[in-house]
Amino acid sequence: MAIVAERASVSKPTLIRIERGDPGVAAGQLCQSSFCAWMIDRLADLADARNDPVGLQLERREPPERIRGREGGAWKGK
């Protein structure tokens, strides 16, 4: 662990936070430490939209209908 932290230019506590999945870790630190640990290919999995169930669910929803309220500057209510 000390070798990876040194090569990635991060502290040991930061590397531990990365391993635990702390969302407060900077993306650059995550990428650099992944590269130094020979795990750079795993970042592609992390960024793959197919691994985002919430994003996929939102994508499947129908977009809201556009509400038009003003035409020609005057309000035409129903």
KEZAFI-91218 format. One record per residue: residue in three letters; x, y negated, z negated of N, C-alpha, C in turn. Coordinates in nm, 4 decimals, decimal comma. Layout:
N
residuo_n_X_n_Y_n_Z_ca_X_ca_Y_ca_Z_c_X_c_Y_c_Z
ala_X_Y_Z_X_Y_Z_X_Y_Z
...
***
This chain:
78
residuo_n_X_n_Y_n_Z_ca_X_ca_Y_ca_Z_c_X_c_Y_c_Z
met_0,0813_0,1187_0,0000_0,0000_0,0000_0,0000_0,0863_-0,1260_0,0000
ala_0,1926_-0,1242_-0,0748_0,2801_-0,2405_-0,0824_0,3418_-0,2712_0,0537
ile_0,3745_-0,1688_0,1295_0,4358_-0,1896_0,2612_0,3363_-0,2548_0,3563
val_0,2122_-0,2060_0,3567_0,1097_-0,2639_0,4445_0,0827_-0,4084_0,4046
ala_0,0722_-0,4346_0,2750_0,0484_-0,5721_0,2284_0,1615_-0,6641_0,2718
glu_0,2842_-0,6174_0,2585_0,3987_-0,6996_0,2983_0,3997_-0,7251_0,4485
arg_0,3774_-0,6227_0,5273_0,3782_-0,6391_0,6738_0,2633_-0,7267_0,7226
ala_0,1504_-0,7191_0,6527_0,0336_-0,7979_0,6936_0,0364_-0,9389_0,6363
ser_0,1361_-0,9669_0,5534_0,1497_-1,0982_0,4888_0,0291_-1,1316_0,4019
val_-0,0203_-1,0309_0,3299_-0,1287_-1,0517_0,2342_-0,0833_-0,9969_0,0991
ser_-0,1473_-1,0422_-0,0056_-0,1133_-0,9926_-0,1387_-0,1771_-0,8549_-0,1613
lys_-0,1262_-0,7836_-0,2597_-0,1843_-0,6527_-0,2928_-0,3309_-0,6656_-0,3355
pro_-0,3653_-0,7661_-0,4187_-0,5076_-0,7802_-0,4529_-0,5966_-0,8059_-0,3308
thr_-0,5461_-0,8807_-0,2338_-0,6237_-0,9043_-0,1118_-0,6410_-0,7753_-0,0339
leu_-0,5366_-0,6945_-0,0268_-0,5462_-0,5664_0,0420_-0,6470_-0,4747_-0,0277
ile_-0,6497_-0,4787_-0,1580_-0,7482_-0,3991_-0,2327_-0,8897_-0,4486_-0,2014
arg_-0,9069_-0,5812_-0,1942_-1,0381_-0,6365_-0,1587_-1,0794_-0,5941_-0,0183
ile_-0,9831_-0,5882_0,0742_-1,0118_-0,5432_0,2107_-1,0574_-0,3980_0,2085
glu_-0,9878_-0,3143_0,1334_-1,0232_-0,1731_0,1256_-1,1611_-0,1514_0,0653
arg_-1,1998_-0,2373_-0,0258_-1,3309_-0,2256_-0,0907_-1,4438_-0,2855_-0,0072
gly_-1,4087_-0,3538_0,1002_-1,5099_-0,4130_0,1871_-1,5627_-0,5461_0,1394
asp_-1,4829_-0,6189_0,0651_-1,5228_-0,7497_0,0135_-1,5533_-0,8436_0,1305
pro_-1,6755_-0,8986_0,1383_-1,7102_-0,9867_0,2498_-1,6423_-1,1226_0,2435
gly_-1,5760_-1,1550_0,1326_-1,5096_-1,2833_0,1191_-1,3699_-1,2866_0,1780
val_-1,3221_-1,1736_0,2294_-1,1883_-1,1676_0,2881_-1,1928_-1,2305_0,4274
ala_-1,0934_-1,3103_0,4581_-1,0875_-1,3759_0,5895_-1,0715_-1,2723_0,7006
ala_-1,1327_-1,2999_0,8139_-1,1276_-1,2080_0,9274_-0,9839_-1,1870_0,9754
gly_-0,9059_-1,2912_0,9717_-0,7664_-1,2790_1,0140_-0,6879_-1,1840_0,9253
gln_-0,7129_-1,1898_0,7956_-0,6451_-1,0982_0,7036_-0,6896_-0,9538_0,7298
leu_-0,8182_-0,9357_0,7564_-0,8691_-0,8022_0,7878_-0,8044_-0,7478_0,9147
cys_-0,7984_-0,8286_1,0184_-0,7388_-0,7849_1,1453_-0,5898_-0,7553_1,1301
gln_-0,5185_-0,8438_1,0639_-0,3747_-0,8254_1,0471_-0,3438_-0,7001_0,9664
ser_-0,4164_-0,6779_0,8583_-0,3901_-0,5590_0,7771_-0,4308_-0,4322_0,8508
ser_-0,5373_-0,4375_0,9296_-0,5774_-0,3207_1,0099_-0,4714_-0,2874_1,1135
phe_-0,4164_-0,3906_1,1754_-0,3107_-0,3698_1,2741_-0,1887_-0,3056_1,2088
cys_-0,1502_-0,3547_1,0923_-0,0314_-0,3025_1,0234_-0,0529_-0,1615_0,9698
ala_-0,1764_-0,1244_0,9445_-0,2062_0,0099_0,8941_-0,2419_0,1054_1,0081
trp_-0,2202_0,0648_1,1314_-0,2497_0,1453_1,2494_-0,3984_0,1815_1,2573
met_-0,4817_0,0896_1,2167_-0,6261_0,1126_1,2198_-0,6969_0,0100_1,3072
ile_-0,6258_-0,0520_1,3976_-0,6824_-0,1599_1,4790_-0,8004_-0,1107_1,5638
asp_-0,7998_0,0160_1,6026_-0,9103_0,0700_1,6830_-1,0421_0,0704_1,6056
arg_-1,0350_0,0758_1,4738_-1,1564_0,0767_1,3920_-1,2289_-0,0574_1,3966
leu_-1,1563_-0,1646_1,4294_-1,2207_-0,2961_1,4381_-1,3221_-0,3008_1,5514
ala_-1,2970_-0,2276_1,6573_-1,3930_-0,2217_1,7677_-1,5240_-0,1607_1,7197
asp_-1,5154_-0,0590_1,6346_-1,6362_0,0008_1,5785_-1,7114_-0,0991_1,4915
leu_-1,6371_-0,1780_1,4170_-1,6976_-0,2775_1,3298_-1,7729_-0,3830_1,4105
ala_-1,7196_-0,4226_1,5240_-1,7796_-0,5277_1,6055_-1,8848_-0,4756_1,7031
asp_-1,8975_-0,3450_1,7168_-1,9911_-0,2859_1,8127_-2,1353_-0,3129_1,7690
ala_-2,2136_-0,3727_1,8565_-2,3520_-0,4072_1,8252_-2,4370_-0,2838_1,7961
arg_-2,3979_-0,1691_1,8473_-2,4746_-0,0465_1,8209_-2,4666_-0,0050_1,6747
asn_-2,3715_-0,0594_1,5995_-2,3566_-0,0286_1,4577_-2,4226_-0,1335_1,3686
asp_-2,5082_-0,2165_1,4257_-2,5764_-0,3223_1,3511_-2,7268_-0,2960_1,3545
pro_-2,7791_-0,2173_1,2598_-2,9218_-0,1827_1,2646_-3,0139_-0,3039_1,2521
val_-2,9762_-0,4034_1,1736_-3,0603_-0,5226_1,1594_-3,0632_-0,6010_1,2900
gly_-2,9469_-0,6179_1,3520_-2,9411_-0,6883_1,4796_-3,0209_-0,6173_1,5879
leu_-3,0134_-0,4850_1,5904_-3,0898_-0,4083_1,6889_-3,2393_-0,4219_1,6653
gln_-3,2801_-0,4220_1,5395_-3,4219_-0,4386_1,5073_-3,4709_-0,5763_1,5513
leu_-3,3929_-0,6795_1,5244_-3,4316_-0,8140_1,5665_-3,4360_-0,8265_1,7173
glu_-3,3478_-0,7574_1,7858_-3,3434_-0,7632_1,9320_-3,4683_-0,7003_1,9938
arg_-3,5233_-0,5993_1,9287_-3,6409_-0,5301_1,9818_-3,7703_-0,6083_1,9616
arg_-3,7705_-0,7033_1,8723_-3,8914_-0,7812_1,8475_-3,9250_-0,8669_1,9678
glu_-4,0536_-0,8905_1,9835_-4,0980_-0,9789_2,0904_-4,0638_-1,1230_2,0523
pro_-4,0129_-1,2002_2,1454_-3,9846_-1,3407_2,1134_-4,1152_-1,4143_2,0856
pro_-4,1137_-1,5125_1,9993_-4,2372_-1,5867_1,9709_-4,2833_-1,6638_2,0930
glu_-4,4148_-1,6796_2,1038_-4,4684_-1,7566_2,2151_-4,4325_-1,9031_2,1953
arg_-4,4067_-1,9689_2,3048_-4,3742_-2,1107_2,2971_-4,5027_-2,1878_2,2727
ile_-4,4986_-2,2720_2,1731_-4,6153_-2,3523_2,1394_-4,5970_-2,4894_2,2016
arg_-4,6929_-2,5241_2,2826_-4,6875_-2,6554_2,3469_-4,7904_-2,7443_2,2809
gly_-4,7443_-2,8551_2,2328_-4,8358_-2,9443_2,1637_-4,8482_-3,0797_2,2290
arg_-4,7446_-3,1190_2,2971_-4,7474_-3,2518_2,3578_-4,7264_-3,2392_2,5084
glu_-4,8117_-3,3062_2,5791_-4,7952_-3,3115_2,7241_-4,8118_-3,4575_2,7651
gly_-4,7158_-3,5081_2,8303_-4,7222_-3,6450_2,8748_-4,7125_-3,7452_2,7615
gly_-4,6610_-3,7014_2,6459_-4,6430_-3,7934_2,5348_-4,7633_-3,8045_2,4431
ala_-4,8783_-3,7545_2,4846_-4,9983_-3,7647_2,4009_-5,0329_-3,6280_2,3457
trp_-5,0822_-3,6256_2,2241_-5,1200_-3,4987_2,1599_-5,2559_-3,4573_2,2105
lys_-5,2661_-3,3321_2,2557_-5,3926_-3,2788_2,3024_-5,4261_-3,1581_2,2163
gly_-5,4923_-3,1798_2,1073_-5,5309_-3,0728_2,0169_-5,6520_-2,9985_2,0693
lys_-5,6726_-2,8786_2,0161_-5,7904_-2,8005_2,0599_-5,9030_-2,8163_1,9635
***
